[in-house]
Amino acid sequence: MGFFDKIKSGTDIGKPFQNEKSNEVKKIVFADIPGNIEAFKSLEQADLSDPFKTAALTVAALCVYPENKELCFEMLDYLKGPSKLSGMDKQFIADRFRDKDYVPRSYFEGAVPSNNYMPSSPYTVCVSSNSYSFLTAGMAKLFIKSGGADSPRPVELRLAKDGKWYLWQQLLLSGIRQPESENPWA
C-alpha cells in the first residue's frame, strides 16, 4: 500500500507519523555542573551524538549564567555549532534571568518550589519525545519537565552534516512558580 493509498482508504487519517524515538524518555545525569568550557566539552554528553544529550546540556549551560554569563554564552555557542548566539539572543537570556536565577535549576529532578529549586547531586534531567518530535528530517523537538511548571518545555535541535545534534532553539526560560522562600502566599 502506498502512502496516499491510506488517505484513499480512510485509514490512519489524522494519526501522527510514528518513528523509532516517539514517546521516549531519557535520563541524562551530570555528576556536577562544569565550571569552564574545557570541562563542559569533555563531558560524556558533549559529543552531541544524541539530541536528548544536547537538550540536557542546554539546561546545564543555562545554570551557569548566574555565576558567569560569558561562560554560559560560550557553552551555548558550543551547543549551537555553526550558528552562534546573536546579540538579541544574549539580551533575551539576560532579560529572562532578571530576578529568576532558579528557572534553569527547575529542570533537574527533585528541584521544586518547596526546596527553592535546589536539586540534589547527581543532577538528572529527563528529556522526552512524543510522536511529533521527529516529523521533519534533521530536526527534533524534545521536551523537558520543570518542577515549577505544569507542562514540559520544548528544546529544538538540528542535525548537521557532521552527524551532531546542535541546539536550534530553546524555550526553557519562561516563567515558573516562585520558590516558596520568595512567595509570600506559600
N, C-alpha and C positions, 0 to 999 in steps of 0.2 A: 504494500500500500504506500503510495507516495504521500508527500507532505500535504498537498492540497486535497487529497482524497479524504482526509479526515474531516475537512470542512464540508465537503460534498455530502459525506455520510452523516454529519452531525455529531460525530463522536469527538470527545476531547475539546470541544469548543469552549473557550473561556478558561481552560485549565492552564496553569503556568507551565513553561518548559521545565523539565526536570534535568538535573545534572548530578554528577557524582559528588558534589560538595554541598548540595542543598540540605538545609536543616542540620548542619554540622556545628558542633561546639568544640572549641579547642581552648584548653587552659594553658596559658603562657606564663611561665614562672621566672621571676628575676630574684636572685639572691640579694641584690642591692641595686640601687639606682646609681649609675656611673657618674663620677664627678669630673670627667674630662672626655674629650672627643675620642681619644685613643681607646679608653676603656669602653666607651659606647660602641665603637666599631669592632671591638674584639669580642663583644657578646656573641654567644652562640646564635641568637636570633638575628644578628645583624648581617647575615649573608643574604637576607632579603629574598630567599628562595620560596617563601610561602607568604601569601597575602595576610594570613592570620598573624604571623610573626611581625610583619611590618605594621599592622594595625596596633598591636600591643606595644611595639616600640614607640609609637606616636604618643601613647599615654606616658611612658617613661620620660620621653623628651619634654613633654609639657610640664611634668612635675618639677623639672629643673628650673623653670622660669623664675619662680620667686627668689631663688638663691643667685641665679646667674642667667640673665636674659640672653646675653650674647651666646653663651654655651647652648642654651635651648634652641636658638635660631640656627646655630651650627649643626646641631643634631637633626633638626627638622630639614635643613638643606641636604644633609646626607640622605635622609629618608625620601626626599623629593627627587633625588637623582639629577637628571638633566634639566629639570625646571626648578629653579631656586625660589625662595620666598621673595616676594616683591615688598617694597616699602609699605604698600597698602596692607599686605598680609601681616607684616610685623605690627603695624598700627592696630589692626583688628585684634590681634592676640593681646597686645598691651591694654586695649580697652576692656577686653573680657576679664583681665586679671585685676582690674581695679576693685579692691576690697573683697576679692573672691579667690584667694590663692588655693582654696580647698577643692575646687572643682575637679582638676585632674586626678587628685588623690581618690576621689569618689569612685573611680573606675576599678580600683583594686578590690578584690574580695574582702569582705569584712569591714570596709570603710563606709560608715553610715552616720546620719546626723547625731545619734546618741553618743558616739565616740569621737565626735568632731572630725570625722573622715580620716582617722588615723589608722591605716592598715597595719597588719602585723606581718612580720617577715617569716618566710619568703613572700614576696609580693606577687600576687597572682591576678592576671587579667583574663577574663573569659570573653572570647571573641566568637561570635556566632554568624552563621549564614542562614539564608532562607531560600525558598525556591526561586526568588527573583535576583539573588546575589550575583549570578554569573550569566545574565541574559546577553550581555554584549561581549563579544570576543575581546579578550585582552583587558577587560575591566572587571572589577569586583567591588561590590558594595556590601561591606560587613558591618556588624553591629556590636556595640559594647554596652553592657548594662552598668548604670551608675547606681550606687547605693542611695542617691538622693533624687532620683527621677523615676517616673512611672513607666517609661518606655526606653528601650535601648537607643543609643545614639549612633548615627552612621559614620563610617570612615570609608572613603572611596580610594581604590588603588588601581594602578595601571601597570600592566605587564610590558616591559621594554624588550627591545631586540636582544639584550644581553641575558634574558631569561629571569631577570629580577623584578620583583613587585615593588613599585615605588608609590609613595603617598601622593595622591592626586588632590584630595580634599578631605578635610575633617570638620565635623560639626560637634566636637566634643566639649566646647567651652560655653554652651548655652547654660542659662541659669538652672540651678537645682535648689532643693530645700536647704535652708540655712542650717549650719551646725547648731546643736542645742545651746552651746555656750554663747552664741550670738543672737539667739531667738528669745525675745522677752516673753513669748507666749508658750514656750516649751515647758 
